[in-house]
Amino acid sequence: MQKTSSVFHVLSTKIIPWGLFTATSLPLLVLAYLGMFTRYLADDYSIAVALSKFGFWQAQVFWYQNWLGKFTHTFLVSLMGLAGVPIVPWLPALSLLAWGISLFWALRQILRTLNLSISHIWVGVLVNIIVFGTIKSLREYQQVVFWQSGISDYMSSVILSTLLAGIFIKRLFLSNNRPLAIWEGALWFLAIFVSGGCSETWSAIQVTLFGLGLFSAFIWGKTTLKKNALRFLFIGFLAAAAAFIVIAKAPGNINRDTVMAELSFDLFRYAIMYAFWDVNRFLGEWVSNNTLLVLLLLMAGLCAGLSRLRVEKASNYLRLGLILLIGAYILLWAGFAPRFAVMGDRPPDRTIFTPMFLFIWMFVLFALLLGDFLQNHFRLFLHPYLRAIVQIGLILLIVWLPVRATFSYAQMAPSLRLYAQLWDQRDLFLRQQSMQGVKDVIVPSLRRNPALRDIQATFWLEGDLHEVPESWINQVAADYYGLSSITGRK
């Protein structure tokens, strides 16, 4: 009996977690591989042209005055543009890796703060499932994961938000209540300000986040920790508000969107009301269309909570988990509101990528705390069987979703490899034509290539050159190559 128990313990604590980590890593590795076939698309040409015409620093001024106020985004995408096309294939893998590492570290800080002893491998499983769940939840994930401009905007928001959450928790709860130094406050302000500059959506979410934090801190009991928290939150609120104002007041907004330049109280009131209504509808659609994915996220958190290594004393963090989930719901609303204020409709997937990630993160954390609660209350007899049942369910869901998604993603590889080869050939041809003084060039249309029919509906071809030279993508691409026009031959 003791030998059987020992085998079961090794199976549930060593073999199964490592197997789950490997299985959940596969789709992310395939996505990183697919990213190697990414090239310049749509706005990427515009960034390169601005760098060529104005230089790095003057390009920042140009974008702020003529197009958009997202100062961190323009800085990062211009920095990437300095490296040219060769860096583009590496950006998806590097950003996915940075996302995973930052999330792993932030989760470890949360677990340390709550004194929950969960093995590193289970944290790794949670990281993989949260990243996969975020990507799988949104149909247009490619615009965030693979597109250079999307990575500098929305993926950078994800990474920075994760790192800042970990820094806040570590400094506030794991630093022995050390008072906040002036230089720390200045760095915190700068970090939040820079993070908010990624997009107007993320800056609005930050304002909401720190506003909620200040409200929560005010009703806290009088402690040294409360004083430090209030300082962190107040500085963060000021920085987030400053970033939002800088973006909203950019002169280029009037060229990008006249409504953005004429925001009013009535528009914000409309946005607040309809964004709340649409968030509820969106979440209902998300659960309905991704029922198994929601179960996967729930089971993963439960498994991790039930696999707590040491149970020194009973803990009950269910209320905290529920509060965090409600907070994430409010932040999701904050991600919807700017689009409703400007356009009056639901934002595109790439815009809500970061708040959706935060919601999924908090949902999994709530499930983890629920699993910890169940472990405390079914510790003696039912706990081993409950953990076994949940682990079996998680294994089945991982086989059905991440493993199946791995094969689905891998099927695109041949077409994408061909796309990259054809793009490189076209790039070389256009450069040669430009050097020879040719001004009007006709090239084969990748959009109409029968060999690429498997990816015709993906962003790779949607952001590529059109058949007509009047297309804005063709026009900026012609500027990029030093040509007068580029026409795609059908």
URJORA-V467612 format. One record per residue. N is the residue number from 1. PSI is psi in whole degrees, -180 to 180 (none if undefined). BURIAL is I if it has 9 or more other ideal C-beta (glycine too) atoms within 8 Angstrom, else O. D_CENTER is the distance of its C-alpha to the mean C-alpha in whole Angstrom. Layout:
n=N psi=PSI burial=BURIAL d_center=D_CENTER
n=N psi=PSI burial=BURIAL d_center=D_CENTER
This chain:
n=1 psi=-42 burial=O d_center=47
n=2 psi=-38 burial=O d_center=46
n=3 psi=-42 burial=O d_center=45
n=4 psi=-42 burial=O d_center=43
n=5 psi=-39 burial=O d_center=41
n=6 psi=-42 burial=O d_center=40
n=7 psi=-43 burial=O d_center=39
n=8 psi=-39 burial=I d_center=37
n=9 psi=-46 burial=O d_center=36
n=10 psi=-40 burial=I d_center=35
n=11 psi=-45 burial=I d_center=33
n=12 psi=-25 burial=I d_center=31
n=13 psi=-18 burial=I d_center=30
n=14 psi=-62 burial=O d_center=30
n=15 psi=-50 burial=O d_center=30
n=16 psi=-48 burial=I d_center=28
n=17 psi=-42 burial=I d_center=25
n=18 psi=-37 burial=I d_center=25
n=19 psi=-42 burial=I d_center=26
n=20 psi=-39 burial=I d_center=22
n=21 psi=-43 burial=I d_center=20
n=22 psi=-45 burial=O d_center=22
n=23 psi=-39 burial=I d_center=21
n=24 psi=-16 burial=I d_center=18
n=25 psi=-26 burial=I d_center=17
n=26 psi=-51 burial=I d_center=19
n=27 psi=-33 burial=I d_center=16
n=28 psi=-36 burial=I d_center=14
n=29 psi=-40 burial=O d_center=17
n=30 psi=-40 burial=I d_center=18
n=31 psi=-41 burial=I d_center=14
n=32 psi=-38 burial=I d_center=15
n=33 psi=-43 burial=I d_center=18
n=34 psi=-32 burial=I d_center=18
n=35 psi=-20 burial=I d_center=16
n=36 psi=-14 burial=I d_center=19
n=37 psi=12 burial=I d_center=21
n=38 psi=142 burial=I d_center=18
n=39 psi=-172 burial=I d_center=20
n=40 psi=137 burial=I d_center=21
n=41 psi=139 burial=I d_center=20
n=42 psi=-112 burial=I d_center=21
n=43 psi=-20 burial=O d_center=20
n=44 psi=-36 burial=I d_center=20
n=45 psi=-41 burial=I d_center=23
n=46 psi=-41 burial=I d_center=24
n=47 psi=-45 burial=I d_center=22
n=48 psi=-38 burial=I d_center=24
n=49 psi=-45 burial=I d_center=27
n=50 psi=-40 burial=I d_center=27
n=51 psi=-42 burial=I d_center=26
n=52 psi=-39 burial=O d_center=30
n=53 psi=-42 burial=O d_center=31
n=54 psi=-15 burial=I d_center=31
n=55 psi=171 burial=O d_center=29
n=56 psi=-56 burial=I d_center=26
n=57 psi=-41 burial=O d_center=27
n=58 psi=-26 burial=O d_center=29
n=59 psi=-34 burial=I d_center=26
n=60 psi=-42 burial=I d_center=24
n=61 psi=-42 burial=I d_center=27
n=62 psi=-48 burial=I d_center=27
n=63 psi=-41 burial=I d_center=24
n=64 psi=-38 burial=I d_center=24
n=65 psi=-22 burial=O d_center=27
n=66 psi=-13 burial=O d_center=27
n=67 psi=-61 burial=O d_center=24
n=68 psi=156 burial=I d_center=21
n=69 psi=8 burial=I d_center=20
n=70 psi=81 burial=I d_center=17
n=71 psi=-37 burial=I d_center=18
n=72 psi=-41 burial=I d_center=16
n=73 psi=-49 burial=I d_center=14
n=74 psi=-34 burial=I d_center=18
n=75 psi=-48 burial=I d_center=18
n=76 psi=-44 burial=I d_center=16
n=77 psi=-32 burial=I d_center=16
n=78 psi=-37 burial=I d_center=20
n=79 psi=-43 burial=I d_center=20
n=80 psi=-38 burial=I d_center=18
n=81 psi=-28 burial=I d_center=21
n=82 psi=-31 burial=O d_center=24
n=83 psi=-16 burial=O d_center=23
n=84 psi=-167 burial=O d_center=24
n=85 psi=-36 burial=O d_center=23
n=86 psi=-28 burial=O d_center=23
n=87 psi=-21 burial=I d_center=20
n=88 psi=-46 burial=I d_center=18
n=89 psi=-21 burial=I d_center=18
n=90 psi=-17 burial=I d_center=17
n=91 psi=-44 burial=I d_center=14
n=92 psi=-47 burial=I d_center=12
n=93 psi=-43 burial=I d_center=14
n=94 psi=-41 burial=O d_center=13
n=95 psi=-39 burial=I d_center=10
n=96 psi=-41 burial=I d_center=9
n=97 psi=-45 burial=I d_center=12
n=98 psi=-40 burial=I d_center=11
n=99 psi=-48 burial=I d_center=8
n=100 psi=-44 burial=I d_center=11
n=101 psi=-45 burial=O d_center=13
n=102 psi=-38 burial=I d_center=12
n=103 psi=-40 burial=I d_center=11
n=104 psi=-47 burial=I d_center=14
n=105 psi=-45 burial=I d_center=16
n=106 psi=-41 burial=I d_center=15
n=107 psi=-39 burial=I d_center=16
n=108 psi=-38 burial=I d_center=19
n=109 psi=-40 burial=I d_center=20
n=110 psi=-46 burial=I d_center=19
n=111 psi=-38 burial=I d_center=22
n=112 psi=-41 burial=O d_center=24
n=113 psi=-38 burial=I d_center=24
n=114 psi=0 burial=I d_center=25
n=115 psi=40 burial=O d_center=27
n=116 psi=116 burial=I d_center=26
n=117 psi=92 burial=O d_center=27
n=118 psi=134 burial=I d_center=25
n=119 psi=154 burial=I d_center=25
n=120 psi=-35 burial=O d_center=22
n=121 psi=-36 burial=I d_center=22
n=122 psi=-36 burial=I d_center=21
n=123 psi=-40 burial=I d_center=18
n=124 psi=-40 burial=I d_center=17
n=125 psi=-44 burial=I d_center=18
n=126 psi=-42 burial=I d_center=15
n=127 psi=-50 burial=I d_center=13
n=128 psi=-43 burial=I d_center=13
n=129 psi=-37 burial=I d_center=13
n=130 psi=-45 burial=I d_center=10
n=131 psi=-48 burial=I d_center=8
n=132 psi=-43 burial=I d_center=11
n=133 psi=-39 burial=I d_center=11
n=134 psi=-46 burial=I d_center=7
n=135 psi=-44 burial=I d_center=8
n=136 psi=-23 burial=I d_center=12
n=137 psi=-22 burial=I d_center=11
n=138 psi=129 burial=I d_center=11
n=139 psi=-33 burial=O d_center=14
n=140 psi=37 burial=I d_center=12
n=141 psi=-25 burial=I d_center=9
n=142 psi=-31 burial=I d_center=11
n=143 psi=-17 burial=I d_center=11
n=144 psi=-41 burial=I d_center=7
n=145 psi=-35 burial=I d_center=8
n=146 psi=-27 burial=I d_center=12
n=147 psi=130 burial=I d_center=13
n=148 psi=-48 burial=I d_center=14
n=149 psi=-36 burial=I d_center=13
n=150 psi=-37 burial=I d_center=10
n=151 psi=-44 burial=I d_center=9
n=152 psi=-20 burial=I d_center=11
n=153 psi=-70 burial=I d_center=10
n=154 psi=-40 burial=I d_center=6
n=155 psi=-37 burial=I d_center=5
n=156 psi=-34 burial=I d_center=7
n=157 psi=-42 burial=I d_center=7
n=158 psi=-49 burial=I d_center=4
n=159 psi=-47 burial=I d_center=7
n=160 psi=-41 burial=I d_center=10
n=161 psi=-38 burial=I d_center=9
n=162 psi=-46 burial=I d_center=9
n=163 psi=-44 burial=I d_center=12
n=164 psi=-36 burial=I d_center=14
n=165 psi=-44 burial=I d_center=14
n=166 psi=-41 burial=I d_center=16
n=167 psi=-44 burial=I d_center=18
n=168 psi=-48 burial=I d_center=19
n=169 psi=-45 burial=I d_center=20
n=170 psi=-46 burial=I d_center=22
n=171 psi=-37 burial=I d_center=24
n=172 psi=-42 burial=I d_center=25
n=173 psi=-18 burial=O d_center=25
n=174 psi=21 burial=I d_center=26
n=175 psi=28 burial=O d_center=28
n=176 psi=37 burial=O d_center=32
n=177 psi=28 burial=O d_center=31
n=178 psi=131 burial=O d_center=32
n=179 psi=150 burial=O d_center=32
n=180 psi=120 burial=O d_center=29
n=181 psi=161 burial=O d_center=31
n=182 psi=-42 burial=O d_center=31
n=183 psi=-32 burial=O d_center=29
n=184 psi=-41 burial=I d_center=26
n=185 psi=-40 burial=I d_center=26
n=186 psi=-43 burial=O d_center=26
n=187 psi=-38 burial=O d_center=23
n=188 psi=-43 burial=I d_center=21
n=189 psi=-47 burial=I d_center=22
n=190 psi=-42 burial=I d_center=21
n=191 psi=-45 burial=I d_center=18
n=192 psi=-40 burial=I d_center=17
n=193 psi=-46 burial=I d_center=18
n=194 psi=-42 burial=I d_center=16
n=195 psi=-43 burial=I d_center=13
n=196 psi=-24 burial=I d_center=14
n=197 psi=-2 burial=I d_center=15
n=198 psi=-39 burial=I d_center=12
n=199 psi=157 burial=I d_center=12
n=200 psi=-31 burial=I d_center=15
n=201 psi=-47 burial=I d_center=13
n=202 psi=-36 burial=I d_center=11
n=203 psi=-38 burial=I d_center=14
n=204 psi=-39 burial=I d_center=16
n=205 psi=-41 burial=I d_center=13
n=206 psi=-42 burial=I d_center=15
n=207 psi=-45 burial=I d_center=18
n=208 psi=-43 burial=I d_center=18
n=209 psi=-50 burial=I d_center=17
n=210 psi=-28 burial=I d_center=19
n=211 psi=-45 burial=I d_center=22
n=212 psi=-41 burial=I d_center=21
n=213 psi=-42 burial=I d_center=22
n=214 psi=-42 burial=I d_center=25
n=215 psi=-44 burial=O d_center=26
n=216 psi=-39 burial=O d_center=26
n=217 psi=-34 burial=I d_center=27
n=218 psi=-32 burial=O d_center=30
n=219 psi=4 burial=O d_center=31
n=220 psi=156 burial=I d_center=31
n=221 psi=162 burial=O d_center=34
n=222 psi=108 burial=O d_center=36
n=223 psi=165 burial=O d_center=35
n=224 psi=-35 burial=O d_center=34
n=225 psi=-38 burial=I d_center=30
n=226 psi=-41 burial=I d_center=30
n=227 psi=-46 burial=I d_center=31
n=228 psi=-41 burial=I d_center=29
n=229 psi=-43 burial=I d_center=26
n=230 psi=-39 burial=I d_center=27
n=231 psi=-48 burial=I d_center=27
n=232 psi=-46 burial=I d_center=24
n=233 psi=-38 burial=I d_center=23
n=234 psi=-44 burial=I d_center=25
n=235 psi=-43 burial=I d_center=24
n=236 psi=-40 burial=I d_center=21
n=237 psi=-44 burial=I d_center=22
n=238 psi=-43 burial=I d_center=24
n=239 psi=-43 burial=I d_center=21
n=240 psi=-42 burial=I d_center=18
n=241 psi=-40 burial=I d_center=21
n=242 psi=-43 burial=I d_center=23
n=243 psi=-42 burial=I d_center=19
n=244 psi=-42 burial=I d_center=19
n=245 psi=-43 burial=O d_center=23
n=246 psi=-42 burial=I d_center=23
n=247 psi=-47 burial=I d_center=20
n=248 psi=-30 burial=I d_center=22
n=249 psi=8 burial=O d_center=26
n=250 psi=131 burial=I d_center=25
n=251 psi=-29 burial=O d_center=28
n=252 psi=-14 burial=I d_center=26
n=253 psi=-32 burial=I d_center=24
n=254 psi=-27 burial=I d_center=28
n=255 psi=-33 burial=O d_center=27
n=256 psi=-45 burial=O d_center=24
n=257 psi=117 burial=I d_center=25
n=258 psi=-30 burial=O d_center=28
n=259 psi=-39 burial=I d_center=27
n=260 psi=-33 burial=I d_center=24
n=261 psi=-5 burial=O d_center=27
n=262 psi=41 burial=O d_center=29
n=263 psi=141 burial=I d_center=27
n=264 psi=171 burial=O d_center=29
n=265 psi=-39 burial=O d_center=30
n=266 psi=-39 burial=O d_center=31
n=267 psi=-42 burial=I d_center=27
n=268 psi=-39 burial=I d_center=25
n=269 psi=-43 burial=O d_center=28
n=270 psi=-44 burial=I d_center=27
n=271 psi=-42 burial=I d_center=23
n=272 psi=-46 burial=I d_center=23
n=273 psi=-50 burial=O d_center=26
n=274 psi=-28 burial=I d_center=24
n=275 psi=-42 burial=I d_center=20
n=276 psi=-43 burial=I d_center=21
n=277 psi=-43 burial=O d_center=23
n=278 psi=-31 burial=I d_center=21
n=279 psi=-43 burial=I d_center=18
n=280 psi=-42 burial=O d_center=21
n=281 psi=-41 burial=O d_center=21
n=282 psi=-46 burial=I d_center=18
n=283 psi=-36 burial=I d_center=17
n=284 psi=-42 burial=O d_center=21
n=285 psi=-39 burial=O d_center=20
n=286 psi=-46 burial=I d_center=17
n=287 psi=-42 burial=I d_center=19
n=288 psi=-42 burial=O d_center=22
n=289 psi=-16 burial=O d_center=20
n=290 psi=45 burial=I d_center=18
n=291 psi=-45 burial=O d_center=21
n=292 psi=-34 burial=I d_center=21
n=293 psi=-42 burial=I d_center=17
n=294 psi=-42 burial=I d_center=18
n=295 psi=-39 burial=I d_center=21
n=296 psi=-46 burial=I d_center=19
n=297 psi=-43 burial=I d_center=17
n=298 psi=-47 burial=I d_center=20
n=299 psi=-38 burial=I d_center=22
n=300 psi=-46 burial=I d_center=20
n=301 psi=-43 burial=I d_center=20
n=302 psi=-45 burial=I d_center=23
n=303 psi=-45 burial=I d_center=24
n=304 psi=-42 burial=I d_center=23
n=305 psi=-38 burial=I d_center=24
n=306 psi=-13 burial=I d_center=28
n=307 psi=19 burial=I d_center=27
n=308 psi=132 burial=I d_center=28
n=309 psi=-45 burial=O d_center=30
n=310 psi=136 burial=O d_center=32
n=311 psi=81 burial=O d_center=34
n=312 psi=-36 burial=O d_center=36
n=313 psi=154 burial=O d_center=36
n=314 psi=139 burial=O d_center=34
n=315 psi=151 burial=I d_center=31
n=316 psi=94 burial=O d_center=30
n=317 psi=17 burial=I d_center=26
n=318 psi=-40 burial=I d_center=26
n=319 psi=-41 burial=O d_center=26
n=320 psi=-44 burial=I d_center=24
n=321 psi=-40 burial=I d_center=21
n=322 psi=-40 burial=I d_center=22
n=323 psi=-43 burial=O d_center=22
n=324 psi=-38 burial=I d_center=18
n=325 psi=-41 burial=I d_center=18
n=326 psi=-40 burial=O d_center=19
n=327 psi=-41 burial=I d_center=18
n=328 psi=-35 burial=I d_center=14
n=329 psi=-43 burial=I d_center=16
n=330 psi=-38 burial=I d_center=17
n=331 psi=-34 burial=I d_center=14
n=332 psi=-42 burial=I d_center=13
n=333 psi=-43 burial=I d_center=16
n=334 psi=-29 burial=I d_center=16
n=335 psi=-24 burial=I d_center=13
n=336 psi=-33 burial=I d_center=15
n=337 psi=-46 burial=I d_center=18
n=338 psi=-40 burial=I d_center=18
n=339 psi=-40 burial=I d_center=18
n=340 psi=-34 burial=I d_center=21
n=341 psi=-34 burial=I d_center=22
n=342 psi=-47 burial=I d_center=22
n=343 psi=-20 burial=O d_center=22
n=344 psi=18 burial=O d_center=24
n=345 psi=180 burial=O d_center=21
n=346 psi=139 burial=O d_center=18
n=347 psi=156 burial=I d_center=15
n=348 psi=164 burial=O d_center=14
n=349 psi=-41 burial=I d_center=11
n=350 psi=-31 burial=I d_center=9
n=351 psi=-36 burial=I d_center=10
n=352 psi=14 burial=I d_center=9
n=353 psi=-47 burial=I d_center=5
n=354 psi=-50 burial=I d_center=4
n=355 psi=-31 burial=I d_center=8
n=356 psi=-39 burial=I d_center=8
n=357 psi=-45 burial=I d_center=6
n=358 psi=-39 burial=I d_center=9
n=359 psi=-45 burial=I d_center=11
n=360 psi=-40 burial=I d_center=11
n=361 psi=-49 burial=I d_center=11
n=362 psi=-32 burial=I d_center=14
n=363 psi=-45 burial=I d_center=15
n=364 psi=-39 burial=I d_center=16
n=365 psi=-39 burial=I d_center=17
n=366 psi=-43 burial=I d_center=19
n=367 psi=-37 burial=I d_center=21
n=368 psi=-46 burial=I d_center=21
n=369 psi=-31 burial=I d_center=23
n=370 psi=-42 burial=I d_center=25
n=371 psi=-40 burial=I d_center=26
n=372 psi=-39 burial=I d_center=27
n=373 psi=-45 burial=I d_center=29
n=374 psi=-37 burial=I d_center=31
n=375 psi=-40 burial=I d_center=32
n=376 psi=-32 burial=I d_center=33
n=377 psi=-13 burial=O d_center=35
n=378 psi=42 burial=I d_center=36
n=379 psi=-37 burial=O d_center=37
n=380 psi=-54 burial=O d_center=40
n=381 psi=-50 burial=O d_center=41
n=382 psi=-21 burial=O d_center=38
n=383 psi=-48 burial=I d_center=35
n=384 psi=-39 burial=O d_center=35
n=385 psi=-39 burial=O d_center=36
n=386 psi=-45 burial=I d_center=33
n=387 psi=-39 burial=I d_center=31
n=388 psi=-42 burial=I d_center=32
n=389 psi=-44 burial=O d_center=32
n=390 psi=-40 burial=I d_center=28
n=391 psi=-41 burial=I d_center=27
n=392 psi=-44 burial=O d_center=29
n=393 psi=-41 burial=I d_center=27
n=394 psi=-41 burial=I d_center=24
n=395 psi=-46 burial=I d_center=25
n=396 psi=-42 burial=O d_center=26
n=397 psi=-37 burial=I d_center=23
n=398 psi=-40 burial=I d_center=21
n=399 psi=-39 burial=I d_center=24
n=400 psi=-32 burial=O d_center=24
n=401 psi=-74 burial=I d_center=20
n=402 psi=-42 burial=I d_center=18
n=403 psi=-45 burial=I d_center=21
n=404 psi=-38 burial=I d_center=22
n=405 psi=-33 burial=I d_center=19
n=406 psi=-47 burial=I d_center=20
n=407 psi=-37 burial=O d_center=23
n=408 psi=-45 burial=O d_center=21
n=409 psi=-41 burial=I d_center=19
n=410 psi=-27 burial=O d_center=22
n=411 psi=-21 burial=O d_center=24
n=412 psi=-15 burial=I d_center=22
n=413 psi=-47 burial=I d_center=23
n=414 psi=-44 burial=O d_center=27
n=415 psi=-41 burial=I d_center=26
n=416 psi=-35 burial=I d_center=23
n=417 psi=-42 burial=I d_center=25
n=418 psi=-42 burial=I d_center=28
n=419 psi=-46 burial=I d_center=26
n=420 psi=-40 burial=I d_center=25
n=421 psi=-45 burial=O d_center=29
n=422 psi=-38 burial=I d_center=30
n=423 psi=-45 burial=I d_center=27
n=424 psi=-40 burial=I d_center=29
n=425 psi=-43 burial=O d_center=32
n=426 psi=-40 burial=I d_center=32
n=427 psi=-45 burial=I d_center=30
n=428 psi=-42 burial=O d_center=33
n=429 psi=-45 burial=I d_center=36
n=430 psi=-37 burial=I d_center=34
n=431 psi=-41 burial=I d_center=35
n=432 psi=-43 burial=O d_center=38
n=433 psi=-40 burial=I d_center=39
n=434 psi=-42 burial=I d_center=38
n=435 psi=-29 burial=O d_center=40
n=436 psi=1 burial=O d_center=43
n=437 psi=7 burial=O d_center=43
n=438 psi=139 burial=O d_center=42
n=439 psi=-38 burial=O d_center=40
n=440 psi=117 burial=I d_center=40
n=441 psi=139 burial=I d_center=38
n=442 psi=129 burial=O d_center=38
n=443 psi=157 burial=I d_center=35
n=444 psi=139 burial=O d_center=35
n=445 psi=120 burial=I d_center=32
n=446 psi=-27 burial=I d_center=29
n=447 psi=-32 burial=I d_center=28
n=448 psi=8 burial=O d_center=32
n=449 psi=120 burial=I d_center=32
n=450 psi=-28 burial=O d_center=33
n=451 psi=-14 burial=O d_center=32
n=452 psi=19 burial=I d_center=28
n=453 psi=-26 burial=O d_center=29
n=454 psi=-21 burial=O d_center=26
n=455 psi=17 burial=I d_center=23
n=456 psi=-28 burial=O d_center=25
n=457 psi=2 burial=O d_center=22
n=458 psi=169 burial=I d_center=19
n=459 psi=-21 burial=I d_center=17
n=460 psi=-43 burial=I d_center=19
n=461 psi=-26 burial=I d_center=23
n=462 psi=-32 burial=O d_center=21
n=463 psi=8 burial=I d_center=20
n=464 psi=178 burial=I d_center=24
n=465 psi=146 burial=I d_center=27
n=466 psi=178 burial=I d_center=29
n=467 psi=-29 burial=I d_center=33
n=468 psi=139 burial=O d_center=34
n=469 psi=-17 burial=I d_center=34
n=470 psi=-14 burial=O d_center=33
n=471 psi=140 burial=I d_center=30
n=472 psi=-32 burial=O d_center=28
n=473 psi=-43 burial=I d_center=26
n=474 psi=-38 burial=I d_center=29
n=475 psi=-45 burial=I d_center=30
n=476 psi=-32 burial=I d_center=28
n=477 psi=-39 burial=I d_center=28
n=478 psi=-42 burial=I d_center=32
n=479 psi=-39 burial=I d_center=31
n=480 psi=-41 burial=I d_center=29
n=481 psi=-4 burial=I d_center=32
n=482 psi=35 burial=O d_center=35
n=483 psi=167 burial=I d_center=36
n=484 psi=-38 burial=O d_center=37
n=485 psi=155 burial=I d_center=36
n=486 psi=128 burial=I d_center=34
n=487 psi=136 burial=I d_center=35
n=488 psi=123 burial=I d_center=34
n=489 psi=126 burial=O d_center=37
n=490 psi=none burial=O d_center=36
